[in-house]
């Protein structure tokens, strides 16, 4: 796309591409019926989806199959009418808002009576099916703008649209392109394909269903939620495709690709989605592949916006390509963050996830980033008093390179700095992948000249999640009050009592404008609760129904150190009493093998129509190939140290926290001189330590302040579209 952006001061215009009036599309075809998976947001038990006066006999029930009826977007919905016993669906007359829609519905090849509704008005739409002689059933469908604002608002402002956008929501006509794989082994990768002039060297591929087809791929590119999506699938340009009858080269399964980093873009981009969507192995096996700009964490690190965009895209796929059997994701680093926190906080978006170089979330990870910034500042002023080994031990790492990579190489602490730009030039990542933002200079915050401008922090980009301080800035969910930096190193005898005391007395913190200050800092009121409820800190209580393969490579000098896989495991154990839905492959397996194992796992769950819970099914159907692995050895039952041979850790583990690492702000216990034995402090040292910790030190035997389970399917907009700061549970389905 063009680099030329059109910046909008607001993004509240209705999408112009919706079309006028109520239109339903009638197409022939069929589906192979229901599955054991739900593609829709799970909800508590709700009343039936019919709304019929008691004096009018019901003709059956109406169901939106592409999403929840109150979360539909883009003006269309895939609808099934299930007739009551004795009702002939061919006799039904169907309308919405006075528009006759009868001709749009038909009994499909699988016997289901379905239609695709398009042109829905924004807001409530009443769809009614009735018999001429009496009897009717209705369903209220609430349609939202293609521009989003379903789960999260307000959206980032200003927002830059690429040239060619037709409105402030960056909408544009959907485009299609084609690629093919050559049968010539010397020609690598996907090549441009022209349906009007097909080349003579098209390779074939055999799907998992055993069907051998030309290796031709169609790529659909469009805009939802103000940003790009790309969908790729094996495609025959000469054949039709309807949601009732997809081309048989598609297995009705979806792989979602994700990007790395954690950043805050203020403009749309599809520079990476168009590349990631060409997942050769997945496509060759018959999967559809989806890539979204807004669930690329390096482009957007807001969990609710990621979930909203993913939900909208999956709805679009169901309405355009057909109902999905199941979905799994793939991505590393920030791509692992996106998968793991969405799978937890918004269960149902993913049935399985394959994560590499994983972090459980961005919220707790930023604790270490900020700790590293403070430690590096301290060591930079006292380097002669600390050996590299002592610095590493006090940081909880195998060496000093970890904090150096966080701060000096990647500069991820820019996610905490309102002035940060930090536009990255790392191949394969978003320009904002390393934190900061790309808002125009004229819109940026400056304490003196533009105090209400855009603050380029992760929290300010998710201000409806965290809420506002009295100064109007986003609440900060970081605390180092009571934290004893280097405690483990002191107890191990690696650092002296004098070093320990001076480190903790001098560590300080940053102001809200990211300037160093001597006092430590506590989290802002409300920020801690918000971090846990939202899933920005992943408590794993929603992850028990998701199949997880965690692929971990050796990293002893960088930020992707080993313990993060076992961090997620510890949280699963604590929340769900088991980690049997998670396989860790340490220096083992390949991406294609992980795809095959995950597909086997999910297909077995899909076949199970029994009464067991989703959590029980994912464990019961875990295949033998989804075992824990440590290199070439079976890793079942092994601890991190036994599997990796490395005593890996974090800044917080070095301060006494356990491997779960999800305490935002600790509860305090009294300072006890005897508890440090055999370390002996001088009276002067003890006085200094007592002054440093006047209210006590972290007691990690207790849960953290405000620590609580993730609130599943949290929304930040009420039914009227008004912002709910801090969020609320999604209402029950209509």
Secondary structure, 3 states (H helix, E strand, C coil): CCCCEEEECCCCCCCHHHCCCCEEECCCCCCCCCCCCCCCCCCCCCCCCCCCCCCCCCCEEEEECCCCCCCEECCCEEEEEEECCCCCHHHEEEEECCEECHHHCEECCCCCEEEEEECCCCEEEEEEEEECCCCEEEEEEEEECCCCCCCCCCCCCCEEEECCCCCCCCCCCCEEEEEEEECCCCCCCEEECCHHHCCCCECEEECCCCCEEECEEEEEEEEECCEEEEEEEECCCCCCCCCCCCCCCCCCEEEEECCCCCCECCECCCCCHHHHCCCHHHHHCCCEEEEEHHHCCCCECCHHHHHHHHHHHHHHHHHHCCCCCEEEEEEECHHHHHHHHHHHHCCCCCCEEEEECCCCCCCCHHHHHHHHHHHHHHHHHCHHHCCHHHHHHHHCCCCCHHHHHHHHHCCHHHHHCCCCCCCCCCCCCCCCCCCCECCCHHHECECCCECCCECCCCCHHHHHHHCECCCCCECCCCCCCCCCCCHHHHHCCCCCHHHHHHHHHHCCEECCCCCEECCCCCCCCCHHHHHHHHCCCCCCCCCCCCEEEEEECCCCCCCCCCHHHHHHHHHHHHHHCCCCCEEEEECCCCHHHHHHHHHHHHHHHHHCCCCCCHHHHHHHCCCHHHCCEECCEECCCCCHHHHHCCCCCCCCHHHCCCCCCCCCCCCEECCCHHHHCCCCCCHHHHHHHHHHCCCCEECCCCCCCCCCCCCCCEEEECCCCCEEEEEEECCCCC
